[in-house]
Amino acid sequence: LVRKGIPFRKAHHIVAQAVQQAERRRCSLHELPLSFWQELHPAFDEEVLHCFDARVSVERRNAIGGTALAQVKRQLRNAKKWLERE
């Protein structure tokens, strides 16, 4: 939601509602249907269902030092170069 321009505080409140609903239903957040998410806020679309995919979350952090595969490979190359110099 924050990426879509919703202020963090409001987004946090909306997601808290989803967590409460999941607890009531005794299910995980990714098991809540898209229609539920869209009732919470119209900014939710199918992308919300990908938020719970660990690979997607990891790949989104593509800045230097991030968790994306390309960044991890970069860090490994740099570490190997450093070890070779030592």
mmCIF file as gemmi writes it, N, C-alpha and C atoms, coordinates in Angstrom:
data_model
loop_
_atom_site.group_PDB
_atom_site.id
_atom_site.type_symbol
_atom_site.label_atom_id
_atom_site.label_alt_id
_atom_site.label_comp_id
_atom_site.label_asym_id
_atom_site.label_entity_id
_atom_site.label_seq_id
_atom_site.pdbx_PDB_ins_code
_atom_site.Cartn_x
_atom_site.Cartn_y
_atom_site.Cartn_z
_atom_site.occupancy
_atom_site.B_iso_or_equiv
_atom_site.pdbx_formal_charge
_atom_site.auth_seq_id
_atom_site.auth_asym_id
_atom_site.pdbx_PDB_model_num
ATOM 1 N N . LEU Axp A 1 ? 0.82 -1.201 0 1 0 ? 1 A 1
ATOM 2 C CA . LEU Axp A 1 ? 0 0 0 1 0 ? 1 A 1
ATOM 3 C C . LEU Axp A 1 ? 0.857 1.256 0 1 0 ? 1 A 1
ATOM 4 N N . VAL Axp A 2 ? 1.932 1.217 0.77 1 0 ? 2 A 1
ATOM 5 C CA . VAL Axp A 2 ? 2.812 2.381 0.837 1 0 ? 2 A 1
ATOM 6 C C . VAL Axp A 2 ? 3.395 2.669 -0.541 1 0 ? 2 A 1
ATOM 7 N N . ARG Axp A 3 ? 3.761 1.623 -1.273 1 0 ? 3 A 1
ATOM 8 C CA . ARG Axp A 3 ? 4.284 1.808 -2.632 1 0 ? 3 A 1
ATOM 9 C C . ARG Axp A 3 ? 3.247 2.429 -3.559 1 0 ? 3 A 1
ATOM 10 N N . LYS Axp A 4 ? 1.989 2.325 -3.183 1 0 ? 4 A 1
ATOM 11 C CA . LYS Axp A 4 ? 0.911 2.883 -4 1 0 ? 4 A 1
ATOM 12 C C . LYS Axp A 4 ? 0.47 4.253 -3.492 1 0 ? 4 A 1
ATOM 13 N N . GLY Axp A 5 ? 1.241 4.817 -2.556 1 0 ? 5 A 1
ATOM 14 C CA . GLY Axp A 5 ? 0.967 6.171 -2.095 1 0 ? 5 A 1
ATOM 15 C C . GLY Axp A 5 ? 0.122 6.285 -0.838 1 0 ? 5 A 1
ATOM 16 N N . ILE Axp A 6 ? -0.219 5.166 -0.224 1 0 ? 6 A 1
ATOM 17 C CA . ILE Axp A 6 ? -0.994 5.207 1.017 1 0 ? 6 A 1
ATOM 18 C C . ILE Axp A 6 ? -0.021 5.504 2.16 1 0 ? 6 A 1
ATOM 19 N N . PRO Axp A 7 ? -0.334 6.473 3.026 1 0 ? 7 A 1
ATOM 20 C CA . PRO Axp A 7 ? 0.561 6.765 4.153 1 0 ? 7 A 1
ATOM 21 C C . PRO Axp A 7 ? 0.79 5.521 5.015 1 0 ? 7 A 1
ATOM 22 N N . PHE Axp A 8 ? 2.012 5.4 5.525 1 0 ? 8 A 1
ATOM 23 C CA . PHE Axp A 8 ? 2.388 4.203 6.278 1 0 ? 8 A 1
ATOM 24 C C . PHE Axp A 8 ? 1.421 3.921 7.422 1 0 ? 8 A 1
ATOM 25 N N . ARG Axp A 9 ? 1.078 4.928 8.193 1 0 ? 9 A 1
ATOM 26 C CA . ARG Axp A 9 ? 0.206 4.718 9.358 1 0 ? 9 A 1
ATOM 27 C C . ARG Axp A 9 ? -1.138 4.121 8.941 1 0 ? 9 A 1
ATOM 28 N N . LYS Axp A 10 ? -1.706 4.649 7.862 1 0 ? 10 A 1
ATOM 29 C CA . LYS Axp A 10 ? -2.986 4.125 7.375 1 0 ? 10 A 1
ATOM 30 C C . LYS Axp A 10 ? -2.812 2.702 6.85 1 0 ? 10 A 1
ATOM 31 N N . ALA Axp A 11 ? -1.739 2.465 6.088 1 0 ? 11 A 1
ATOM 32 C CA . ALA Axp A 11 ? -1.472 1.124 5.556 1 0 ? 11 A 1
ATOM 33 C C . ALA Axp A 11 ? -1.309 0.122 6.695 1 0 ? 11 A 1
ATOM 34 N N . HIS Axp A 12 ? -0.615 0.531 7.737 1 0 ? 12 A 1
ATOM 35 C CA . HIS Axp A 12 ? -0.405 -0.34 8.901 1 0 ? 12 A 1
ATOM 36 C C . HIS Axp A 12 ? -1.746 -0.711 9.527 1 0 ? 12 A 1
ATOM 37 N N . HIS Axp A 13 ? -2.621 0.263 9.665 1 0 ? 13 A 1
ATOM 38 C CA . HIS Axp A 13 ? -3.945 0.015 10.248 1 0 ? 13 A 1
ATOM 39 C C . HIS Axp A 13 ? -4.749 -0.963 9.38 1 0 ? 13 A 1
ATOM 40 N N . ILE Axp A 14 ? -4.684 -0.782 8.074 1 0 ? 14 A 1
ATOM 41 C CA . ILE Axp A 14 ? -5.425 -1.654 7.151 1 0 ? 14 A 1
ATOM 42 C C . ILE Axp A 14 ? -4.908 -3.089 7.24 1 0 ? 14 A 1
ATOM 43 N N . VAL Axp A 15 ? -3.597 -3.241 7.248 1 0 ? 15 A 1
ATOM 44 C CA . VAL Axp A 15 ? -3.019 -4.588 7.325 1 0 ? 15 A 1
ATOM 45 C C . VAL Axp A 15 ? -3.321 -5.218 8.682 1 0 ? 15 A 1
ATOM 46 N N . ALA Axp A 16 ? -3.364 -4.409 9.735 1 0 ? 16 A 1
ATOM 47 C CA . ALA Axp A 16 ? -3.731 -4.936 11.058 1 0 ? 16 A 1
ATOM 48 C C . ALA Axp A 16 ? -5.138 -5.532 11.017 1 0 ? 16 A 1
ATOM 49 N N . GLN Axp A 17 ? -6.033 -4.901 10.273 1 0 ? 17 A 1
ATOM 50 C CA . GLN Axp A 17 ? -7.384 -5.447 10.12 1 0 ? 17 A 1
ATOM 51 C C . GLN Axp A 17 ? -7.34 -6.806 9.421 1 0 ? 17 A 1
ATOM 52 N N . ALA Axp A 18 ? -6.478 -6.925 8.438 1 0 ? 18 A 1
ATOM 53 C CA . ALA Axp A 18 ? -6.341 -8.2 7.727 1 0 ? 18 A 1
ATOM 54 C C . ALA Axp A 18 ? -5.808 -9.276 8.662 1 0 ? 18 A 1
ATOM 55 N N . VAL Axp A 19 ? -4.843 -8.917 9.489 1 0 ? 19 A 1
ATOM 56 C CA . VAL Axp A 19 ? -4.28 -9.878 10.448 1 0 ? 19 A 1
ATOM 57 C C . VAL Axp A 19 ? -5.368 -10.344 11.413 1 0 ? 19 A 1
ATOM 58 N N . GLN Axp A 20 ? -6.167 -9.412 11.899 1 0 ? 20 A 1
ATOM 59 C CA . GLN Axp A 20 ? -7.253 -9.783 12.813 1 0 ? 20 A 1
ATOM 60 C C . GLN Axp A 20 ? -8.242 -10.732 12.136 1 0 ? 20 A 1
ATOM 61 N N . GLN Axp A 21 ? -8.564 -10.445 10.887 1 0 ? 21 A 1
ATOM 62 C CA . GLN Axp A 21 ? -9.495 -11.311 10.154 1 0 ? 21 A 1
ATOM 63 C C . GLN Axp A 21 ? -8.898 -12.702 9.951 1 0 ? 21 A 1
ATOM 64 N N . ALA Axp A 22 ? -7.624 -12.754 9.608 1 0 ? 22 A 1
ATOM 65 C CA . ALA Axp A 22 ? -6.965 -14.056 9.418 1 0 ? 22 A 1
ATOM 66 C C . ALA Axp A 22 ? -6.962 -14.842 10.724 1 0 ? 22 A 1
ATOM 67 N N . GLU Axp A 23 ? -6.733 -14.154 11.83 1 0 ? 23 A 1
ATOM 68 C CA . GLU Axp A 23 ? -6.765 -14.837 13.129 1 0 ? 23 A 1
ATOM 69 C C . GLU Axp A 23 ? -8.161 -15.383 13.408 1 0 ? 23 A 1
ATOM 70 N N . ARG Axp A 24 ? -9.189 -14.585 13.111 1 0 ? 24 A 1
ATOM 71 C CA . ARG Axp A 24 ? -10.564 -15.053 13.332 1 0 ? 24 A 1
ATOM 72 C C . ARG Axp A 24 ? -10.88 -16.275 12.466 1 0 ? 24 A 1
ATOM 73 N N . ARG Axp A 25 ? -10.396 -16.256 11.238 1 0 ? 25 A 1
ATOM 74 C CA . ARG Axp A 25 ? -10.655 -17.367 10.313 1 0 ? 25 A 1
ATOM 75 C C . ARG Axp A 25 ? -9.687 -18.531 10.526 1 0 ? 25 A 1
ATOM 76 N N . ARG Axp A 26 ? -8.691 -18.292 11.368 1 0 ? 26 A 1
ATOM 77 C CA . ARG Axp A 26 ? -7.636 -19.291 11.603 1 0 ? 26 A 1
ATOM 78 C C . ARG Axp A 26 ? -6.973 -19.702 10.288 1 0 ? 26 A 1
ATOM 79 N N . CYS Axp A 27 ? -6.543 -18.683 9.561 1 0 ? 27 A 1
ATOM 80 C CA . CYS Axp A 27 ? -5.851 -18.93 8.298 1 0 ? 27 A 1
ATOM 81 C C . CYS Axp A 27 ? -4.667 -17.974 8.187 1 0 ? 27 A 1
ATOM 82 N N . SER Axp A 28 ? -3.863 -18.175 7.185 1 0 ? 28 A 1
ATOM 83 C CA . SER Axp A 28 ? -2.734 -17.286 6.919 1 0 ? 28 A 1
ATOM 84 C C . SER Axp A 28 ? -3.203 -16.116 6.062 1 0 ? 28 A 1
ATOM 85 N N . LEU Axp A 29 ? -2.429 -15.04 6.076 1 0 ? 29 A 1
ATOM 86 C CA . LEU Axp A 29 ? -2.794 -13.873 5.269 1 0 ? 29 A 1
ATOM 87 C C . LEU Axp A 29 ? -2.91 -14.224 3.79 1 0 ? 29 A 1
ATOM 88 N N . HIS Axp A 30 ? -2.022 -15.08 3.307 1 0 ? 30 A 1
ATOM 89 C CA . HIS Axp A 30 ? -2.069 -15.418 1.878 1 0 ? 30 A 1
ATOM 90 C C . HIS Axp A 30 ? -3.301 -16.239 1.511 1 0 ? 30 A 1
ATOM 91 N N . GLU Axp A 31 ? -4.005 -16.755 2.515 1 0 ? 31 A 1
ATOM 92 C CA . GLU Axp A 31 ? -5.22 -17.528 2.248 1 0 ? 31 A 1
ATOM 93 C C . GLU Axp A 31 ? -6.47 -16.647 2.163 1 0 ? 31 A 1
ATOM 94 N N . LEU Axp A 32 ? -6.344 -15.385 2.539 1 0 ? 32 A 1
ATOM 95 C CA . LEU Axp A 32 ? -7.486 -14.477 2.418 1 0 ? 32 A 1
ATOM 96 C C . LEU Axp A 32 ? -7.698 -14.166 0.936 1 0 ? 32 A 1
ATOM 97 N N . PRO Axp A 33 ? -8.932 -14.204 0.472 1 0 ? 33 A 1
ATOM 98 C CA . PRO Axp A 33 ? -9.182 -13.987 -0.959 1 0 ? 33 A 1
ATOM 99 C C . PRO Axp A 33 ? -8.95 -12.533 -1.375 1 0 ? 33 A 1
ATOM 100 N N . LEU Axp A 34 ? -8.67 -12.348 -2.645 1 0 ? 34 A 1
ATOM 101 C CA . LEU Axp A 34 ? -8.443 -11.009 -3.183 1 0 ? 34 A 1
ATOM 102 C C . LEU Axp A 34 ? -9.634 -10.101 -2.888 1 0 ? 34 A 1
ATOM 103 N N . SER Axp A 35 ? -10.826 -10.639 -2.975 1 0 ? 35 A 1
ATOM 104 C CA . SER Axp A 35 ? -12.028 -9.826 -2.714 1 0 ? 35 A 1
ATOM 105 C C . SER Axp A 35 ? -12.001 -9.238 -1.305 1 0 ? 35 A 1
ATOM 106 N N . PHE Axp A 36 ? -11.492 -9.992 -0.333 1 0 ? 36 A 1
ATOM 107 C CA . PHE Axp A 36 ? -11.381 -9.473 1.033 1 0 ? 36 A 1
ATOM 108 C C . PHE Axp A 36 ? -10.438 -8.278 1.067 1 0 ? 36 A 1
ATOM 109 N N . TRP Axp A 37 ? -9.262 -8.434 0.431 1 0 ? 37 A 1
ATOM 110 C CA . TRP Axp A 37 ? -8.266 -7.359 0.424 1 0 ? 37 A 1
ATOM 111 C C . TRP Axp A 37 ? -8.84 -6.11 -0.234 1 0 ? 37 A 1
ATOM 112 N N . GLN Axp A 38 ? -9.578 -6.292 -1.322 1 0 ? 38 A 1
ATOM 113 C CA . GLN Axp A 38 ? -10.141 -5.147 -2.034 1 0 ? 38 A 1
ATOM 114 C C . GLN Axp A 38 ? -11.239 -4.466 -1.233 1 0 ? 38 A 1
ATOM 115 N N . GLU Axp A 39 ? -11.921 -5.208 -0.369 1 0 ? 39 A 1
ATOM 116 C CA . GLU Axp A 39 ? -12.899 -4.586 0.524 1 0 ? 39 A 1
ATOM 117 C C . GLU Axp A 39 ? -12.197 -3.705 1.551 1 0 ? 39 A 1
ATOM 118 N N . LEU Axp A 40 ? -11.007 -4.12 1.973 1 0 ? 40 A 1
ATOM 119 C CA . LEU Axp A 40 ? -10.249 -3.317 2.937 1 0 ? 40 A 1
ATOM 120 C C . LEU Axp A 40 ? -9.813 -1.991 2.33 1 0 ? 40 A 1
ATOM 121 N N . HIS Axp A 41 ? -9.32 -2.056 1.088 1 0 ? 41 A 1
ATOM 122 C CA . HIS Axp A 41 ? -8.869 -0.833 0.415 1 0 ? 41 A 1
ATOM 123 C C . HIS Axp A 41 ? -8.835 -1.073 -1.093 1 0 ? 41 A 1
ATOM 124 N N . PRO Axp A 42 ? -9.324 -0.126 -1.872 1 0 ? 42 A 1
ATOM 125 C CA . PRO Axp A 42 ? -9.36 -0.313 -3.329 1 0 ? 42 A 1
ATOM 126 C C . PRO Axp A 42 ? -7.979 -0.363 -3.988 1 0 ? 42 A 1
ATOM 127 N N . ALA Axp A 43 ? -6.941 0.06 -3.285 1 0 ? 43 A 1
ATOM 128 C CA . ALA Axp A 43 ? -5.589 0.014 -3.865 1 0 ? 43 A 1
ATOM 129 C C . ALA Axp A 43 ? -5.062 -1.415 -3.985 1 0 ? 43 A 1
ATOM 130 N N . PHE Axp A 44 ? -5.665 -2.344 -3.26 1 0 ? 44 A 1
ATOM 131 C CA . PHE Axp A 44 ? -5.224 -3.737 -3.352 1 0 ? 44 A 1
ATOM 132 C C . PHE Axp A 44 ? -5.63 -4.316 -4.704 1 0 ? 44 A 1
ATOM 133 N N . ASP Axp A 45 ? -4.678 -4.971 -5.348 1 0 ? 45 A 1
ATOM 134 C CA . ASP Axp A 45 ? -4.955 -5.699 -6.58 1 0 ? 45 A 1
ATOM 135 C C . ASP Axp A 45 ? -4.259 -7.056 -6.473 1 0 ? 45 A 1
ATOM 136 N N . GLU Axp A 46 ? -4.13 -7.759 -7.575 1 0 ? 46 A 1
ATOM 137 C CA . GLU Axp A 46 ? -3.545 -9.103 -7.524 1 0 ? 46 A 1
ATOM 138 C C . GLU Axp A 46 ? -2.122 -9.109 -6.982 1 0 ? 46 A 1
ATOM 139 N N . GLU Axp A 47 ? -1.455 -7.976 -7.046 1 0 ? 47 A 1
ATOM 140 C CA . GLU Axp A 47 ? -0.083 -7.882 -6.533 1 0 ? 47 A 1
ATOM 141 C C . GLU Axp A 47 ? -0.014 -8.225 -5.043 1 0 ? 47 A 1
ATOM 142 N N . VAL Axp A 48 ? -1.092 -7.957 -4.309 1 0 ? 48 A 1
ATOM 143 C CA . VAL Axp A 48 ? -1.082 -8.24 -2.872 1 0 ? 48 A 1
ATOM 144 C C . VAL Axp A 48 ? -0.838 -9.724 -2.616 1 0 ? 48 A 1
ATOM 145 N N . LEU Axp A 49 ? -1.3 -10.568 -3.5 1 0 ? 49 A 1
ATOM 146 C CA . LEU Axp A 49 ? -1.139 -12.003 -3.307 1 0 ? 49 A 1
ATOM 147 C C . LEU Axp A 49 ? 0.32 -12.431 -3.463 1 0 ? 49 A 1
ATOM 148 N N . HIS Axp A 50 ? 1.119 -11.615 -4.165 1 0 ? 50 A 1
ATOM 149 C CA . HIS Axp A 50 ? 2.542 -11.917 -4.339 1 0 ? 50 A 1
ATOM 150 C C . HIS Axp A 50 ? 3.377 -11.425 -3.159 1 0 ? 50 A 1
ATOM 151 N N . CYS Axp A 51 ? 2.797 -10.573 -2.334 1 0 ? 51 A 1
ATOM 152 C CA . CYS Axp A 51 ? 3.533 -10.039 -1.176 1 0 ? 51 A 1
ATOM 153 C C . CYS Axp A 51 ? 3.932 -11.134 -0.198 1 0 ? 51 A 1
ATOM 154 N N . PHE Axp A 52 ? 3.243 -12.237 -0.241 1 0 ? 52 A 1
ATOM 155 C CA . PHE Axp A 52 ? 3.5 -13.317 0.712 1 0 ? 52 A 1
ATOM 156 C C . PHE Axp A 52 ? 4.443 -14.371 0.154 1 0 ? 52 A 1
ATOM 157 N N . ASP Axp A 53 ? 4.966 -14.127 -1.036 1 0 ? 53 A 1
ATOM 158 C CA . ASP Axp A 53 ? 5.923 -15.032 -1.662 1 0 ? 53 A 1
ATOM 159 C C . ASP Axp A 53 ? 7.321 -14.597 -1.247 1 0 ? 53 A 1
ATOM 160 N N . ALA Axp A 54 ? 8.018 -15.451 -0.533 1 0 ? 54 A 1
ATOM 161 C CA . ALA Axp A 54 ? 9.341 -15.099 -0.007 1 0 ? 54 A 1
ATOM 162 C C . ALA Axp A 54 ? 10.31 -14.725 -1.12 1 0 ? 54 A 1
ATOM 163 N N . ARG Axp A 55 ? 10.251 -15.414 -2.238 1 0 ? 55 A 1
ATOM 164 C CA . ARG Axp A 55 ? 11.17 -15.097 -3.344 1 0 ? 55 A 1
ATOM 165 C C . ARG Axp A 55 ? 10.94 -13.686 -3.872 1 0 ? 55 A 1
ATOM 166 N N . VAL Axp A 56 ? 9.696 -13.312 -3.989 1 0 ? 56 A 1
ATOM 167 C CA . VAL Axp A 56 ? 9.378 -11.961 -4.459 1 0 ? 56 A 1
ATOM 168 C C . VAL Axp A 56 ? 9.923 -10.931 -3.471 1 0 ? 56 A 1
ATOM 169 N N . SER Axp A 57 ? 9.728 -11.167 -2.192 1 0 ? 57 A 1
ATOM 170 C CA . SER Axp A 57 ? 10.225 -10.241 -1.172 1 0 ? 57 A 1
ATOM 171 C C . SER Axp A 57 ? 11.739 -10.122 -1.218 1 0 ? 57 A 1
ATOM 172 N N . VAL Axp A 58 ? 12.414 -11.241 -1.362 1 0 ? 58 A 1
ATOM 173 C CA . VAL Axp A 58 ? 13.882 -11.244 -1.42 1 0 ? 58 A 1
ATOM 174 C C . VAL Axp A 58 ? 14.365 -10.476 -2.644 1 0 ? 58 A 1
ATOM 175 N N . GLU Axp A 59 ? 13.763 -10.717 -3.792 1 0 ? 59 A 1
ATOM 176 C CA . GLU Axp A 59 ? 14.207 -10.084 -5.034 1 0 ? 59 A 1
ATOM 177 C C . GLU Axp A 59 ? 13.916 -8.589 -5.078 1 0 ? 59 A 1
ATOM 178 N N . ARG Axp A 60 ? 12.963 -8.123 -4.302 1 0 ? 60 A 1
ATOM 179 C CA . ARG Axp A 60 ? 12.646 -6.691 -4.29 1 0 ? 60 A 1
ATOM 180 C C . ARG Axp A 60 ? 13.763 -5.86 -3.669 1 0 ? 60 A 1
ATOM 181 N N . ARG Axp A 61 ? 14.583 -6.471 -2.849 1 0 ? 61 A 1
ATOM 182 C CA . ARG Axp A 61 ? 15.675 -5.739 -2.199 1 0 ? 61 A 1
ATOM 183 C C . ARG Axp A 61 ? 16.918 -5.836 -3.078 1 0 ? 61 A 1
ATOM 184 N N . ASN Axp A 62 ? 16.924 -5.001 -4.109 1 0 ? 62 A 1
ATOM 185 C CA . ASN Axp A 62 ? 17.968 -5.084 -5.114 1 0 ? 62 A 1
ATOM 186 C C . ASN Axp A 62 ? 18.965 -3.931 -5.019 1 0 ? 62 A 1
ATOM 187 N N . ALA Axp A 63 ? 19.052 -3.3 -3.879 1 0 ? 63 A 1
ATOM 188 C CA . ALA Axp A 63 ? 20.053 -2.248 -3.669 1 0 ? 63 A 1
ATOM 189 C C . ALA Axp A 63 ? 21.359 -2.901 -3.22 1 0 ? 63 A 1
ATOM 190 N N . ILE Axp A 64 ? 22.446 -2.146 -3.269 1 0 ? 64 A 1
ATOM 191 C CA . ILE Axp A 64 ? 23.739 -2.675 -2.827 1 0 ? 64 A 1
ATOM 192 C C . ILE Axp A 64 ? 23.592 -3.21 -1.403 1 0 ? 64 A 1
ATOM 193 N N . GLY Axp A 65 ? 24.03 -4.44 -1.205 1 0 ? 65 A 1
ATOM 194 C CA . GLY Axp A 65 ? 23.91 -5.074 0.101 1 0 ? 65 A 1
ATOM 195 C C . GLY Axp A 65 ? 22.565 -5.735 0.334 1 0 ? 65 A 1
ATOM 196 N N . GLY Axp A 66 ? 21.692 -5.684 -0.667 1 0 ? 66 A 1
ATOM 197 C CA . GLY Axp A 66 ? 20.358 -6.252 -0.534 1 0 ? 66 A 1
ATOM 198 C C . GLY Axp A 66 ? 20.342 -7.765 -0.668 1 0 ? 66 A 1
ATOM 199 N N . THR Axp A 67 ? 19.146 -8.311 -0.557 1 0 ? 67 A 1
ATOM 200 C CA . THR Axp A 67 ? 18.975 -9.761 -0.555 1 0 ? 67 A 1
ATOM 201 C C . THR Axp A 67 ? 18.696 -10.355 -1.929 1 0 ? 67 A 1
ATOM 202 N N . ALA Axp A 68 ? 18.499 -9.525 -2.941 1 0 ? 68 A 1
ATOM 203 C CA . ALA Axp A 68 ? 18.239 -10.039 -4.293 1 0 ? 68 A 1
ATOM 204 C C . ALA Axp A 68 ? 19.426 -10.886 -4.748 1 0 ? 68 A 1
ATOM 205 N N . LEU Axp A 69 ? 19.143 -11.897 -5.534 1 0 ? 69 A 1
ATOM 206 C CA . LEU Axp A 69 ? 20.182 -12.824 -5.976 1 0 ? 69 A 1
ATOM 207 C C . LEU Axp A 69 ? 21.353 -12.092 -6.63 1 0 ? 69 A 1
ATOM 208 N N . ALA Axp A 70 ? 21.059 -11.115 -7.468 1 0 ? 70 A 1
ATOM 209 C CA . ALA Axp A 70 ? 22.135 -10.37 -8.139 1 0 ? 70 A 1
ATOM 210 C C . ALA Axp A 70 ? 23.032 -9.673 -7.12 1 0 ? 70 A 1
ATOM 211 N N . GLN Axp A 71 ? 22.449 -9.141 -6.059 1 0 ? 71 A 1
ATOM 212 C CA . GLN Axp A 71 ? 23.239 -8.447 -5.039 1 0 ? 71 A 1
ATOM 213 C C . GLN Axp A 71 ? 24.053 -9.425 -4.196 1 0 ? 71 A 1
ATOM 214 N N . VAL Axp A 72 ? 23.485 -10.567 -3.902 1 0 ? 72 A 1
ATOM 215 C CA . VAL Axp A 72 ? 24.221 -11.578 -3.133 1 0 ? 72 A 1
ATOM 216 C C . VAL Axp A 72 ? 25.424 -12.057 -3.944 1 0 ? 72 A 1
ATOM 217 N N . LYS Axp A 73 ? 25.222 -12.29 -5.235 1 0 ? 73 A 1
ATOM 218 C CA . LYS Axp A 73 ? 26.342 -12.706 -6.092 1 0 ? 73 A 1
ATOM 219 C C . LYS Axp A 73 ? 27.416 -11.625 -6.13 1 0 ? 73 A 1
ATOM 220 N N . ARG Axp A 74 ? 26.987 -10.382 -6.198 1 0 ? 74 A 1
ATOM 221 C CA . ARG Axp A 74 ? 27.938 -9.265 -6.196 1 0 ? 74 A 1
ATOM 222 C C . ARG Axp A 74 ? 28.746 -9.255 -4.899 1 0 ? 74 A 1
ATOM 223 N N . GLN Axp A 75 ? 28.058 -9.439 -3.777 1 0 ? 75 A 1
ATOM 224 C CA . GLN Axp A 75 ? 28.737 -9.455 -2.484 1 0 ? 75 A 1
ATOM 225 C C . GLN Axp A 75 ? 29.729 -10.61 -2.395 1 0 ? 75 A 1
ATOM 226 N N . LEU Axp A 76 ? 29.359 -11.758 -2.94 1 0 ? 76 A 1
ATOM 227 C CA . LEU Axp A 76 ? 30.265 -12.911 -2.935 1 0 ? 76 A 1
ATOM 228 C C . LEU Axp A 76 ? 31.504 -12.645 -3.785 1 0 ? 76 A 1
ATOM 229 N N . ARG Axp A 77 ? 31.302 -12.043 -4.967 1 0 ? 77 A 1
ATOM 230 C CA . ARG Axp A 77 ? 32.457 -11.695 -5.811 1 0 ? 77 A 1
ATOM 231 C C . ARG Axp A 77 ? 33.396 -10.742 -5.078 1 0 ? 77 A 1
ATOM 232 N N . ASN Axp A 78 ? 32.826 -9.736 -4.437 1 0 ? 78 A 1
ATOM 233 C CA . ASN Axp A 78 ? 33.644 -8.772 -3.7 1 0 ? 78 A 1
ATOM 234 C C . ASN Axp A 78 ? 34.379 -9.437 -2.54 1 0 ? 78 A 1
ATOM 235 N N . ALA Axp A 79 ? 33.715 -10.342 -1.849 1 0 ? 79 A 1
ATOM 236 C CA . ALA Axp A 79 ? 34.351 -11.038 -0.728 1 0 ? 79 A 1
ATOM 237 C C . ALA Axp A 79 ? 35.498 -11.919 -1.221 1 0 ? 79 A 1
ATOM 238 N N . LYS Axp A 80 ? 35.296 -12.605 -2.346 1 0 ? 80 A 1
ATOM 239 C CA . LYS Axp A 80 ? 36.361 -13.451 -2.908 1 0 ? 80 A 1
ATOM 240 C C . LYS Axp A 80 ? 37.566 -12.607 -3.304 1 0 ? 80 A 1
ATOM 241 N N . LYS Axp A 81 ? 37.314 -11.463 -3.934 1 0 ? 81 A 1
ATOM 242 C CA . LYS Axp A 81 ? 38.417 -10.57 -4.31 1 0 ? 81 A 1
ATOM 243 C C . LYS Axp A 81 ? 39.173 -10.104 -3.068 1 0 ? 81 A 1
ATOM 244 N N . TRP Axp A 82 ? 38.434 -9.767 -2.039 1 0 ? 82 A 1
ATOM 245 C CA . TRP Axp A 82 ? 39.058 -9.307 -0.796 1 0 ? 82 A 1
ATOM 246 C C . TRP Axp A 82 ? 39.917 -10.414 -0.188 1 0 ? 82 A 1
ATOM 247 N N . LEU Axp A 83 ? 39.397 -11.644 -0.166 1 0 ? 83 A 1
ATOM 248 C CA . LEU Axp A 83 ? 40.148 -12.771 0.393 1 0 ? 83 A 1
ATOM 249 C C . LEU Axp A 83 ? 41.408 -13.057 -0.415 1 0 ? 83 A 1
ATOM 250 N N . GLU Axp A 84 ? 41.332 -12.909 -1.719 1 0 ? 84 A 1
ATOM 251 C CA . GLU Axp A 84 ? 42.507 -13.142 -2.563 1 0 ? 84 A 1
ATOM 252 C C . GLU Axp A 84 ? 43.603 -12.116 -2.282 1 0 ? 84 A 1
ATOM 253 N N . ARG Axp A 85 ? 43.212 -10.907 -1.935 1 0 ? 85 A 1
ATOM 254 C CA . ARG Axp A 85 ? 44.194 -9.863 -1.634 1 0 ? 85 A 1
ATOM 255 C C . ARG Axp A 85 ? 44.838 -10.063 -0.266 1 0 ? 85 A 1
ATOM 256 N N . GLU Axp A 86 ? 44.144 -10.694 0.635 1 0 ? 86 A 1
ATOM 257 C CA . GLU Axp A 86 ? 44.641 -10.861 2.016 1 0 ? 86 A 1
ATOM 258 C C . GLU Axp A 86 ? 45.651 -11.962 2.122 1 0 ? 86 A 1
